[in-house]
Amino acid sequence: MDKEVVIIGVGTRIEIWNKEKWKSYNSDENISADEIAENMTMLGI
């Protein structure tokens, strides 16, 4: 992590990401709304 970072947090947990890697990981190609909904259902949310 040489420059900008992104701090992502939910509940009691945080993640610190390199900004460019986060943008790539969080792109529409990597995750869809349907996948998010399915994962939330599996977690009982």
Wavefront OBJ file of the C-alpha trace (Angstrom):
o trace
v 0.000 0.000 0.000
v 2.004 2.889 -1.298
v -0.584 5.635 -1.650
v -4.319 5.816 -1.069
v -6.215 3.223 0.940
v -9.870 2.384 1.430
v -11.183 1.412 4.849
v -14.255 -0.802 4.727
v -16.138 -1.615 7.899
v -19.185 -3.579 8.946
v -20.155 -4.202 12.536
v -17.015 -4.882 14.558
v -14.772 -5.664 11.599
v -12.686 -3.460 9.281
v -10.582 -4.121 6.207
v -7.879 -1.850 4.806
v -7.413 -2.101 1.038
v -5.140 -0.554 -1.535
v -7.526 1.797 -3.377
v -6.848 0.394 -6.865
v -7.161 -3.219 -5.708
v -10.464 -2.372 -3.963
v -11.834 -0.773 -7.139
v -10.911 -3.888 -9.098
v -12.310 -6.286 -6.477
v -15.502 -4.278 -5.996
v -16.214 -3.810 -9.704
v -19.518 -4.859 -11.261
v -17.701 -7.718 -12.989
v -16.792 -9.340 -9.676
v -20.044 -9.057 -7.745
v -23.695 -8.759 -8.645
v -26.730 -7.655 -6.685
v -28.118 -11.192 -6.965
v -24.968 -12.628 -5.401
v -25.128 -10.124 -2.573
v -28.779 -10.949 -1.905
v -28.062 -14.674 -1.970
v -25.152 -14.297 0.472
v -27.271 -12.159 2.801
v -30.026 -14.777 2.746
v -27.502 -17.477 3.625
v -26.351 -15.344 6.575
v -29.917 -14.798 7.746
v -29.894 -11.100 6.975
l 1 2 3 4 5 6 7 8 9 10 11 12 13 14 15 16 17 18 19 20 21 22 23 24 25 26 27 28 29 30 31 32 33 34 35 36 37 38 39 40 41 42 43 44 45
